[in-house]
Amino acid sequence: MMRIMTREEILTLAALARIELTEEEIQRFTTELSAILSYVGAIEALAAGKETDSRPRVGDRYNVFRPDEVTEERDEHTATLLAEMPKTEGRFMVVKKILQTD
């Protein structure tokens, strides 16, 4: 079920956000925000365990994970990052102390 936002709702949101919209933007946001609300409604229905359509589901639902793989060599970017820091000590960046330990 698609939730259609009205022109008045778009203007109310614009007023709350303190932005001015052109007529073209109002038209575009009416369509885009309606589609977003429809999508969120479908996600909420799935999260609640409700079917969003009458088609039966086939097969198990599961996540597909890829194996973790190291794609870069160790310390490949360390020298570049340290060169950008204003102050370093060896392989470490020196930053201002922000926590009190007493």
Secondary structure as GFF3:
##gff-version 3
##sequence-region A 1 102
A	DSSP	alpha_helix	7	17	.	.	.	ID=ss1
A	DSSP	alpha_helix	23	47	.	.	.	ID=ss2
A	DSSP	alpha_helix	78	84	.	.	.	ID=ss3
A	DSSP	beta_strand	88	89	.	.	.	ID=ss4
A	DSSP	beta_strand	92	93	.	.	.	ID=ss5
###
